[in-house]
C-alpha cells in the first residue's frame, strides 16, 4: 500500500477514527435532541391534563362557601300568638349560612355550617301612657352534614374526555343529610317614660335536615349549588315565636371556593385516570 509522502500510517488511522467519532457524536446529539423534544411534549401534555383534571378531582380537597335562601314553615307549625314578644317566625324566611366542606372521596364530602335568621320585630306603642312594647330575635342554626353524589359523580363519566383533550364541567346531583342545633333567642321589650325592661327567651332545639341538590363547577375553583331540603326540629317547650317547632321546607343557593388543588395532592388520582 502506497502512502502519500508526509502522511504516516498511524496518522491516517487516527484521522479516520476521529471522523467516525464526530459522526457518531453528531447522530447521538440529534437523537438526544429528539428525545428531549418528545419528553418536553409529554410533560406539557401531562401538565395540561393535570390542570384540567383539577376540574374533576375532589378527594382530599376543601371548599369554603356562603349560602342564602329561605325556610318556609307550613301552617301545622303555627300555634297561638306569642303575646310576650309578638314575634311570628313564619313571617320571616331569609337565612344566611357560612360553611366549610372537606371531600373524603371524589363523591363524598362532610361539612359544618353556621348562620343566622333575623326574626321580624314587632313594636307596639301606647300613646296615652307613653309606653311601648314588643320584641324581636334571631335564630342561629349550627349543623354538621354529609353530601354524597348520585350516579357516581362526574369523574367516571368524563375520564375519557380528559384523555381525548376535551373536558366539560357537567353538573352533578347529590343527597345530603345533616343534624345539629338551633339557638333561638327572642327578646321582649317594655318601656315607658321612666323605665325600660328587657326579657330574654332562649331555647336550643335539636335540628335535622334531609335534602337533594345540584352542583355545578364554574372554572377550576368556583362552585355553585342549588339545594332543596326539609328541616325538622324538636318542639319548643314552651312554644315561642308563635310556632311549635323550627321546621319547614328550605331552599338555598351556595357559592363556594375550592382549595388544596396542588398537583402534588392529586397526583395519584390523576395517574389513576391517565
C-alpha positions as CSV (number, residue, x, y, z in Angstrom):
1,X,0.0,0.0,0.0
2,X,1.3,3.4,-1.0
3,X,1.1,6.2,1.4
4,X,1.5,9.8,0.3
5,X,4.7,11.3,1.4
6,X,4.5,13.2,4.6
7,X,1.5,11.2,6.0
8,X,2.2,8.2,8.2
9,X,0.0,5.2,8.5
10,X,-0.7,5.8,12.2
11,X,-1.8,9.3,11.5
12,X,-4.2,8.0,8.9
13,X,-5.8,5.7,11.4
14,X,-6.2,8.4,14.0
15,X,-7.8,10.8,11.4
16,X,-10.2,8.1,10.3
17,X,-11.2,7.3,13.9
18,X,-11.7,11.0,14.7
19,X,-14.0,11.5,11.7
20,X,-16.0,8.4,12.7
21,X,-16.3,9.6,16.3
22,X,-17.5,13.0,15.2
23,X,-20.2,11.4,13.1
24,X,-21.3,9.1,15.9
25,X,-21.5,12.0,18.3
26,X,-23.5,14.1,15.9
27,X,-26.0,11.3,15.4
28,X,-26.2,10.8,19.2
29,X,-26.8,14.6,19.6
30,X,-29.7,14.5,17.1
31,X,-31.2,11.6,18.9
32,X,-30.8,13.3,22.3
33,X,-32.5,16.5,20.9
34,X,-35.4,14.4,19.5
35,X,-35.7,12.7,22.9
36,X,-35.8,16.0,24.8
37,X,-38.4,17.4,22.4
38,X,-40.6,14.3,22.9
39,X,-40.0,14.4,26.6
40,X,-41.0,18.1,26.8
41,X,-44.0,17.4,24.7
42,X,-45.2,14.7,27.0
43,X,-44.5,16.8,30.1
44,X,-46.5,19.7,28.5
45,X,-49.4,17.4,27.8
46,X,-49.4,15.9,31.2
47,X,-49.3,19.3,32.8
48,X,-52.3,20.5,30.8
49,X,-54.0,17.2,31.7
50,X,-53.3,17.7,35.4
51,X,-54.7,21.3,35.3
52,X,-57.9,20.1,33.5
53,X,-58.1,17.2,36.0
54,X,-58.5,19.7,38.8
55,X,-61.9,20.4,37.5
56,X,-62.9,16.8,38.3
57,X,-60.8,15.6,41.2
58,X,-62.1,16.5,44.6
59,X,-60.6,13.9,47.0
60,X,-58.8,15.5,50.0
61,X,-59.7,19.0,48.9
62,X,-61.8,21.5,50.8
63,X,-64.2,24.3,50.0
64,X,-65.4,27.4,51.8
65,X,-68.9,28.6,50.9
66,X,-71.6,31.2,51.6
67,X,-75.3,30.4,51.0
68,X,-78.5,32.3,51.2
69,X,-82.1,31.2,50.9
70,X,-85.2,30.7,53.0
71,X,-87.2,28.4,55.2
72,X,-91.0,28.2,54.6
73,X,-92.8,26.9,57.7
74,X,-96.1,25.1,56.9
75,X,-99.3,26.0,58.7
76,X,-99.1,23.0,61.0
77,X,-96.2,24.6,62.8
78,X,-98.4,27.5,63.9
79,X,-99.7,27.8,67.5
80,X,-101.3,30.6,69.5
81,X,-99.8,34.1,69.1
82,X,-96.7,34.8,71.2
83,X,-98.1,37.6,73.3
84,X,-94.8,38.0,75.2
85,X,-92.6,39.0,72.3
86,X,-95.1,39.5,69.5
87,X,-92.7,37.6,67.1
88,X,-94.1,35.3,64.4
89,X,-91.3,33.2,62.9
90,X,-93.4,32.3,59.9
91,X,-93.3,35.9,58.7
92,X,-89.6,35.9,58.0
93,X,-87.9,33.4,55.7
94,X,-84.3,34.6,54.8
95,X,-81.5,32.5,56.1
96,X,-77.7,33.1,55.6
97,X,-75.1,30.5,56.2
98,X,-71.3,30.1,56.1
99,X,-69.9,26.6,55.5
100,X,-66.7,24.6,55.3
101,X,-66.6,21.3,53.5
102,X,-63.9,18.5,53.1
103,X,-64.0,15.8,50.4
104,X,-63.4,12.4,51.9
105,X,-63.6,10.9,48.3
106,X,-64.4,12.3,44.9
107,X,-68.2,11.9,45.6
108,X,-68.5,12.2,49.4
109,X,-67.9,15.3,51.5
110,X,-68.6,16.3,55.0
111,X,-69.2,19.8,56.2
112,X,-70.0,22.2,59.0
113,X,-72.3,25.2,58.6
114,X,-73.5,28.0,60.8
115,X,-75.6,31.1,60.0
116,X,-78.4,33.3,61.1
117,X,-82.0,34.2,60.5
118,X,-83.1,37.6,61.8
119,X,-86.7,37.3,63.0
120,X,-89.2,40.1,62.5
121,X,-89.5,42.8,65.1
122,X,-92.9,43.7,66.5
123,X,-93.2,47.0,68.2
124,X,-96.5,48.5,69.5
125,X,-96.9,51.8,71.2
126,X,-99.4,53.2,73.7
127,X,-99.6,57.0,73.1
128,X,-101.9,57.5,76.1
129,X,-99.5,56.0,78.6
130,X,-96.3,56.9,76.7
131,X,-95.2,53.3,76.6
132,X,-94.0,50.8,74.0
133,X,-93.9,47.0,74.0
134,X,-92.7,44.4,71.5
135,X,-89.9,42.1,70.7
136,X,-87.6,40.5,68.1
137,X,-84.9,37.9,67.9
138,X,-82.6,35.8,65.9
139,X,-82.1,32.1,65.1
140,X,-78.6,30.7,64.8
141,X,-78.5,27.2,63.3
142,X,-75.3,25.2,63.6
143,X,-75.2,21.8,61.8
144,X,-72.8,19.1,60.6
145,X,-73.8,17.3,57.4
146,X,-72.7,14.9,54.7
147,X,-73.3,15.1,51.0
148,X,-72.9,12.2,48.5
149,X,-73.1,12.5,44.7
150,X,-75.6,10.3,42.9
151,X,-74.8,8.3,39.7
152,X,-71.1,8.0,40.6
153,X,-70.3,11.7,40.4
154,X,-68.6,13.3,37.4
155,X,-65.2,11.6,37.4
156,X,-66.2,8.3,35.8
157,X,-68.3,9.9,33.1
158,X,-65.6,12.3,31.9
159,X,-62.4,10.4,32.2
160,X,-62.4,9.6,28.5
161,X,-62.9,13.2,27.7
162,X,-59.8,14.1,29.6
163,X,-57.8,11.6,27.6
164,X,-59.1,13.0,24.3
165,X,-58.1,16.5,25.3
166,X,-61.6,17.9,25.8
167,X,-63.4,18.4,29.1
168,X,-66.8,19.7,30.1
169,X,-67.9,20.7,33.6
170,X,-71.1,18.7,33.9
171,X,-73.5,19.2,36.8
172,X,-73.6,16.5,39.5
173,X,-76.6,15.7,41.7
174,X,-76.3,14.8,45.4
175,X,-78.2,13.9,48.5
176,X,-77.5,15.5,51.8
177,X,-78.3,14.8,55.5
178,X,-77.4,16.9,58.5
179,X,-78.0,17.4,62.2
180,X,-77.3,19.9,64.8
181,X,-79.0,22.5,67.0
182,X,-80.6,25.9,66.5
183,X,-80.0,28.7,69.1
184,X,-83.3,30.6,69.2
185,X,-83.0,33.9,71.0
186,X,-86.1,36.1,71.5
187,X,-86.3,39.3,73.4
188,X,-89.2,41.1,74.9
189,X,-89.1,44.9,75.3
190,X,-91.3,47.0,77.6
191,X,-90.6,50.7,78.2
192,X,-92.2,53.9,79.4
193,X,-91.1,57.4,80.1
194,X,-89.2,56.3,83.2
195,X,-88.1,52.7,82.8
196,X,-87.2,50.0,80.3
197,X,-87.3,46.3,80.7
198,X,-85.8,43.5,78.6
199,X,-86.7,39.9,79.0
200,X,-84.8,37.1,77.1
201,X,-86.4,33.8,75.9
202,X,-83.9,31.2,74.8
203,X,-84.2,27.6,73.6
204,X,-82.0,25.2,71.7
205,X,-84.0,22.6,69.8
206,X,-82.3,19.7,68.1
207,X,-82.5,20.3,64.3
208,X,-82.0,17.9,61.4
209,X,-82.4,18.2,57.6
210,X,-82.6,15.9,54.6
211,X,-82.4,17.2,51.0
212,X,-81.2,17.0,47.4
213,X,-79.2,19.3,45.3
214,X,-77.3,20.1,42.1
215,X,-73.7,21.1,42.0
216,X,-72.1,22.9,39.0
217,X,-68.4,23.6,38.7
218,X,-67.6,27.0,37.2
219,X,-63.9,27.0,36.1
220,X,-61.3,25.4,38.4
221,X,-62.1,26.9,41.8
222,X,-65.7,28.2,41.8
223,X,-68.7,26.0,42.6
224,X,-72.5,26.8,42.6
225,X,-75.1,24.6,44.3
226,X,-78.9,24.7,44.3
227,X,-80.3,22.9,47.4
228,X,-83.8,21.9,48.5
229,X,-84.4,20.2,51.8
230,X,-86.9,19.6,54.6
231,X,-85.8,20.7,58.1
232,X,-87.3,19.1,61.2
233,X,-86.6,20.2,64.8
234,X,-87.8,19.2,68.2
235,X,-90.6,21.1,69.7
236,X,-90.2,24.4,71.6
237,X,-91.3,23.9,75.2
238,X,-93.0,26.2,75.9
239,X,-93.9,27.5,72.5
240,X,-92.2,30.7,71.4
241,X,-92.3,32.8,68.3
242,X,-95.9,31.7,67.5
243,X,-94.7,28.3,66.3
244,X,-94.2,24.9,68.0
245,X,-91.0,24.0,66.1
246,X,-88.4,25.3,63.8
247,X,-89.4,23.1,60.9
248,X,-90.2,23.6,57.3
249,X,-89.1,23.5,53.6
250,X,-85.8,25.1,52.8
251,X,-84.4,26.4,49.5
252,X,-80.9,27.8,49.1
253,X,-78.1,28.7,46.8
254,X,-74.5,28.1,47.8
255,X,-71.4,29.7,46.2
256,X,-68.0,28.1,47.1
257,X,-64.3,28.4,46.5
258,X,-62.4,25.1,46.2
259,X,-58.9,24.9,47.6
260,X,-56.0,22.5,48.0
261,X,-55.7,21.9,44.3
262,X,-52.0,21.5,44.1
263,X,-50.8,18.9,41.6
264,X,-48.8,17.0,44.3
265,X,-52.0,16.5,46.3
266,X,-54.0,14.9,43.4
267,X,-51.2,13.1,41.5
268,X,-52.3,9.6,42.5
269,X,-55.8,10.4,41.3
270,X,-54.6,11.9,38.0
271,X,-52.4,8.8,37.4
272,X,-55.3,6.5,38.0
273,X,-57.2,8.2,35.2
274,X,-54.3,9.0,32.8
